[in-house]
Amino acid sequence: MLSLVLASFLTFVELNCENLFDFRHDSLKQDTEWLPEGDRKWTPVRYWRKLNNIGQEILSCQEDGVPDLVALVEVENDSVVFDLTRRSLLRNAGYEYLMTESPDVRGIDVALLYQPFTFRPICYDYLDITPLEGMRPTRDILYVQGETLNRDTLHVFVVHAPSRYGGERATRPNRQLVIDRLTGVISQLPETAKVVVAGDFNDYADSPALERLEQLGAWGQQGKPRLHNISRGATGRHGAKGTYRYEGRWESIDHVLVSSALLDHVEQTLINDAPFLLEEDKKYGGAKPLRTYNGYRYQRGFSDHLPLVVRFRIP
């Protein structure tokens, strides 16, 4: 709240938590890998350490106060997000949250943390995705409509698109399906709507799916919001040139897009690559995100993704 009232800023964070599972079995989900007796030896100690690590990562995204909105990807269930906001390092941060309950076979969902003094939800919905033939059920899109401190209405969409497992080209229609569902809803909003779309799209900024999302309203369709990828080309202060590193190359599959009505209010977009979130890349040189596991070797890290941070000016 202090950042918005005193500095007229609203801070938005997007973060893929990388397998933020609890240590209890859900008989309806394929989560046995993340149990104390599972392949990962996912014990209560490791679970609570992971929660505190994610809490520390979120808090480090803003020097003055705490981020106002945090879009989280790869959180297993309500219990996990409750523990994160009530029992971890975030317990005094004052966050409330909304999240999906998706048919994803592993139990993976998305969530939105919010500061109730700077963002008041008006309504929310789950945008379900009807799978294509042969496609596994995937994550719902979380849609939250809320009011900021200056009484502006903000439309927030949190996305976790299907992965590239099985090949990029073969799985491209799965991600396009998510984009089509998303654009179908956004296109019903007025051109003046203030929209934020954030998450892990498992695609790059120049991919067909992301370019299609940016083309929404770009073909002379009067009255439709147009989206802009403000995270395209974002970098960190300590050398990160993407939110994710694969075989020595920085890449970005996490994105934040905003509508034209919000574009002029974007003060800054950057990647939080604080040194404690990184480790030496011994194989390829340089640094990479310090993740929880290196293969199956536990290393007490944070995530294989770095957070995206956007600061909006509030008029």
C-alpha positions as CSV (number, residue, x, y, z in Angstrom):
1,M,0.0,0.0,0.0
2,L,2.8,2.4,0.8
3,S,4.2,2.2,-2.7
4,L,0.9,3.2,-4.2
5,V,0.0,5.9,-1.8
6,L,3.3,7.6,-1.4
7,A,5.0,7.0,-4.7
8,S,1.9,6.6,-6.9
9,F,3.1,3.3,-8.2
10,L,1.5,-0.1,-8.4
11,T,3.9,-3.1,-8.6
12,F,2.9,-6.3,-10.5
13,V,5.0,-9.4,-10.3
14,E,4.8,-12.6,-12.4
15,L,6.6,-15.7,-11.1
16,N,6.7,-19.4,-12.1
17,C,7.4,-21.1,-8.7
18,E,8.6,-24.3,-10.3
19,N,6.7,-27.2,-8.8
20,L,5.4,-25.7,-5.6
21,F,3.8,-28.9,-4.3
22,D,2.8,-29.8,-0.8
23,F,4.0,-33.2,0.6
24,R,0.5,-34.8,0.9
25,H,-1.0,-37.1,-1.7
26,D,-4.0,-36.1,-3.7
27,S,-5.6,-39.4,-4.9
28,L,-7.1,-37.6,-7.9
29,K,-3.8,-36.2,-9.1
30,Q,-0.4,-37.6,-10.3
31,D,1.6,-36.0,-7.5
32,T,3.5,-39.1,-6.1
33,E,6.8,-37.7,-7.2
34,W,6.3,-34.9,-4.6
35,L,5.8,-37.0,-1.5
36,P,8.3,-37.9,1.3
37,E,8.6,-41.4,-0.1
38,G,8.6,-40.2,-3.7
39,D,11.5,-39.9,-6.1
40,R,12.2,-36.3,-4.9
41,K,12.1,-37.2,-1.2
42,W,9.8,-34.1,-0.8
43,T,9.7,-33.8,3.0
44,P,7.9,-31.3,5.2
45,V,11.3,-29.6,5.8
46,R,11.9,-29.1,2.1
47,Y,8.4,-27.9,1.5
48,W,8.5,-25.2,4.2
49,R,12.0,-24.2,3.0
50,K,10.6,-23.8,-0.5
51,L,7.7,-21.7,0.8
52,N,10.1,-19.4,2.6
53,N,12.3,-19.2,-0.5
54,I,9.4,-18.2,-2.7
55,G,8.3,-15.6,-0.1
56,Q,11.8,-14.2,0.0
57,E,11.9,-14.0,-3.8
58,I,8.6,-12.1,-3.9
59,L,9.6,-9.7,-1.2
60,S,12.9,-8.9,-3.0
61,C,10.9,-7.7,-6.1
62,Q,10.3,-4.3,-4.4
63,E,12.6,-2.3,-2.2
64,D,9.9,-0.1,-0.6
65,G,7.1,-2.2,0.7
66,V,5.7,-5.3,-1.0
67,P,4.4,-5.9,-4.5
68,D,0.7,-5.1,-4.9
69,L,-0.2,-8.0,-7.3
70,V,1.6,-11.3,-7.7
71,A,0.7,-13.7,-10.5
72,L,1.9,-17.2,-9.5
73,V,2.3,-20.2,-11.8
74,E,2.9,-23.8,-10.8
75,V,1.2,-23.9,-7.4
76,E,-0.5,-27.1,-6.5
77,N,-3.6,-26.2,-4.5
78,D,-5.3,-23.8,-2.1
79,S,-3.4,-25.3,0.9
80,V,-0.1,-24.4,-0.7
81,V,-1.1,-20.8,-1.3
82,F,-2.6,-20.5,2.1
83,D,0.7,-21.7,3.7
84,L,2.6,-19.3,1.5
85,T,0.5,-16.2,2.4
86,R,-0.2,-17.1,6.1
87,R,2.8,-19.3,7.4
88,S,5.9,-18.3,5.4
89,L,8.0,-15.2,5.2
90,L,5.0,-13.6,3.6
91,R,2.8,-14.0,6.7
92,N,3.0,-10.3,7.7
93,A,2.7,-9.0,4.1
94,G,-1.1,-8.9,4.2
95,Y,-1.8,-10.8,1.0
96,E,-5.1,-12.3,0.1
97,Y,-5.4,-14.5,-2.9
98,L,-7.6,-16.1,-5.6
99,M,-6.7,-19.2,-7.6
100,T,-8.0,-21.8,-10.0
101,E,-9.0,-25.4,-9.5
102,S,-8.0,-26.9,-12.8
103,P,-8.2,-30.4,-14.3
104,D,-4.4,-30.6,-14.9
105,V,-3.4,-34.2,-14.2
106,R,-0.6,-33.2,-11.9
107,G,-2.7,-30.7,-10.0
108,I,-0.9,-27.6,-11.1
109,D,-2.8,-24.3,-10.9
110,V,-2.3,-20.5,-11.0
111,A,-3.0,-17.9,-8.4
112,L,-3.2,-14.1,-7.9
113,L,-2.0,-12.6,-4.6
114,Y,-3.2,-9.1,-4.0
115,Q,-2.9,-6.4,-1.4
116,P,-6.5,-5.6,-0.3
117,F,-5.7,-2.0,0.3
118,T,-4.5,-1.3,-3.2
119,F,-6.6,-3.8,-5.2
120,R,-10.2,-4.8,-4.4
121,P,-11.5,-7.8,-6.4
122,I,-15.0,-7.2,-7.9
123,C,-15.5,-10.6,-9.5
124,Y,-13.4,-13.5,-10.8
125,D,-13.8,-16.5,-13.0
126,Y,-12.0,-19.6,-14.3
127,L,-11.7,-19.8,-18.1
128,D,-11.6,-23.5,-18.7
129,I,-9.9,-25.0,-21.8
130,T,-11.6,-27.8,-23.7
131,P,-8.7,-30.1,-24.7
132,L,-8.1,-31.0,-28.3
133,E,-8.2,-34.7,-29.3
134,G,-5.2,-36.4,-27.7
135,M,-4.4,-33.4,-25.5
136,R,-4.0,-33.7,-21.8
137,P,-6.3,-31.5,-19.6
138,T,-4.5,-28.2,-18.9
139,R,-4.7,-25.3,-16.5
140,D,-7.6,-22.9,-16.4
141,I,-7.0,-19.2,-17.0
142,L,-7.7,-17.1,-13.9
143,Y,-9.6,-13.9,-14.6
144,V,-9.9,-11.3,-11.9
145,Q,-11.7,-8.0,-12.3
146,G,-10.8,-5.5,-9.6
147,E,-10.6,-1.9,-8.5
148,T,-7.3,0.0,-7.8
149,L,-6.9,2.6,-5.2
150,N,-7.7,5.4,-7.7
151,R,-11.0,3.6,-8.6
152,D,-9.8,2.4,-11.9
153,T,-11.0,-1.0,-13.0
154,L,-8.2,-3.5,-13.8
155,H,-8.8,-6.8,-15.7
156,V,-6.1,-9.4,-14.8
157,F,-5.6,-12.7,-16.5
158,V,-3.1,-15.3,-15.2
159,V,-2.0,-18.0,-17.7
160,H,0.0,-21.2,-17.7
161,A,-0.1,-22.6,-21.2
162,P,0.6,-26.2,-22.1
163,S,4.3,-27.2,-22.3
164,R,6.4,-28.1,-25.4
165,Y,6.8,-31.7,-24.2
166,G,6.5,-33.8,-27.3
167,G,7.9,-31.1,-29.6
168,E,7.2,-27.4,-30.2
169,R,5.4,-27.9,-33.5
170,A,3.4,-30.9,-32.4
171,T,2.2,-29.0,-29.3
172,R,1.7,-25.6,-30.9
173,P,-2.1,-26.1,-31.3
174,N,-2.4,-26.7,-27.6
175,R,-1.0,-23.3,-26.8
176,Q,-2.9,-21.7,-29.6
177,L,-6.1,-23.1,-28.0
178,V,-5.3,-21.2,-24.8
179,I,-4.7,-18.0,-26.7
180,D,-8.0,-18.4,-28.6
181,R,-9.8,-18.8,-25.3
182,L,-8.1,-15.8,-23.9
183,T,-8.7,-13.5,-26.8
184,G,-12.3,-14.6,-27.0
185,V,-12.9,-13.1,-23.6
186,I,-10.7,-10.0,-23.9
187,S,-12.3,-9.1,-27.3
188,Q,-15.6,-8.6,-25.4
189,L,-14.1,-5.8,-23.3
190,P,-14.2,-2.2,-24.5
191,E,-11.2,-0.6,-26.2
192,T,-10.6,1.5,-23.1
193,A,-10.3,-1.4,-20.7
194,K,-7.2,-1.6,-18.6
195,V,-6.0,-5.2,-19.1
196,V,-3.0,-7.2,-17.7
197,V,-2.2,-10.7,-19.1
198,A,0.6,-12.5,-17.3
199,G,2.1,-15.9,-16.9
200,D,4.1,-18.7,-18.4
201,F,3.1,-19.1,-22.0
202,N,5.8,-21.8,-22.8
203,D,6.4,-19.7,-26.0
204,Y,8.7,-16.9,-27.0
205,A,7.6,-13.3,-27.8
206,D,7.9,-14.0,-31.5
207,S,6.0,-17.3,-31.5
208,P,2.8,-17.5,-33.5
209,A,0.7,-17.7,-30.3
210,L,2.1,-14.6,-28.7
211,E,2.1,-12.6,-31.9
212,R,-1.6,-13.6,-32.3
213,L,-2.3,-12.3,-28.8
214,E,-0.6,-9.0,-29.6
215,Q,-2.6,-8.8,-32.9
216,L,-5.9,-8.7,-30.9
217,G,-7.5,-5.4,-32.0
218,A,-4.7,-4.6,-34.5
219,W,-6.6,-5.2,-37.7
220,G,-8.9,-2.2,-37.6
221,Q,-11.3,-3.8,-35.2
222,Q,-12.8,-0.7,-33.7
223,G,-13.7,-1.0,-30.0
224,K,-11.4,-3.9,-29.2
225,P,-8.5,-3.7,-26.7
226,R,-5.0,-4.1,-28.2
227,L,-2.3,-5.9,-26.2
228,H,1.4,-5.0,-26.0
229,N,4.1,-7.3,-24.7
230,I,5.9,-5.0,-22.3
231,S,8.2,-7.8,-21.2
232,R,9.7,-8.2,-24.6
233,G,13.4,-7.6,-24.3
234,A,13.3,-7.2,-20.5
235,T,16.6,-7.7,-18.7
236,G,17.9,-7.8,-15.1
237,R,20.3,-5.7,-13.3
238,H,22.8,-8.5,-12.8
239,G,23.1,-9.9,-16.3
240,A,19.9,-11.9,-16.9
241,K,18.6,-11.5,-20.4
242,G,15.5,-13.6,-19.9
243,T,13.5,-15.3,-17.2
244,Y,14.8,-18.8,-18.0
245,R,18.1,-20.3,-19.1
246,Y,18.4,-23.3,-21.3
247,E,21.7,-24.8,-22.4
248,G,23.5,-21.6,-21.7
249,R,21.0,-19.3,-23.5
250,W,18.7,-16.8,-21.7
251,E,15.2,-17.1,-22.9
252,S,11.8,-15.7,-21.9
253,I,8.7,-17.8,-21.9
254,D,7.2,-15.7,-19.1
255,H,5.4,-12.6,-20.4
256,V,3.4,-9.6,-19.2
257,L,1.1,-7.9,-21.8
258,V,-1.0,-4.8,-21.2
259,S,-3.7,-3.1,-23.2
260,S,-3.2,0.3,-24.9
261,A,-5.1,2.0,-22.1
262,L,-2.4,0.9,-19.6
263,L,0.7,1.3,-21.9
264,D,1.4,4.9,-21.0
265,H,1.3,4.0,-17.3
266,V,4.2,1.5,-17.5
267,E,7.1,3.1,-15.6
268,Q,9.4,0.1,-15.7
269,T,9.6,-3.6,-16.7
270,L,12.5,-5.7,-15.5
271,I,13.6,-9.1,-14.4
272,N,14.5,-9.6,-10.8
273,D,17.9,-11.4,-11.0
274,A,19.0,-10.6,-7.5
275,P,22.4,-12.4,-6.9
276,F,20.9,-14.8,-4.3
277,L,18.5,-16.1,-7.0
278,L,21.4,-17.1,-9.2
279,E,24.1,-19.7,-9.2
280,E,27.2,-20.3,-11.4
281,D,26.5,-22.2,-14.7
282,K,29.4,-24.5,-14.5
283,K,28.7,-26.1,-17.9
284,Y,28.0,-23.1,-20.1
285,G,29.5,-20.3,-18.1
286,G,27.8,-17.2,-16.6
287,A,24.9,-17.5,-14.2
288,K,21.6,-19.3,-14.2
289,P,18.5,-19.4,-11.8
290,L,19.2,-21.3,-8.6
291,R,16.4,-23.9,-8.8
292,T,15.2,-26.3,-6.1
293,Y,16.6,-29.4,-7.8
294,N,19.4,-30.0,-10.3
295,G,18.0,-33.1,-11.9
296,Y,17.1,-35.1,-8.8
297,R,19.8,-33.5,-6.7
298,Y,18.2,-31.3,-4.1
299,Q,20.0,-27.9,-3.8
300,R,17.7,-25.8,-1.6
301,G,17.1,-23.2,-4.4
302,F,14.2,-21.1,-5.5
303,S,12.9,-21.7,-9.1
304,D,14.1,-22.3,-12.6
305,H,12.3,-19.1,-13.5
306,L,13.1,-15.5,-12.5
307,P,10.3,-13.0,-11.6
308,L,9.1,-10.4,-14.0
309,V,8.4,-7.0,-12.3
310,V,6.3,-4.2,-13.7
311,R,5.8,-0.9,-12.0
312,F,2.8,1.2,-13.1
313,R,2.3,4.9,-12.5
314,I,-1.0,5.7,-10.9
315,P,-2.5,9.0,-12.0
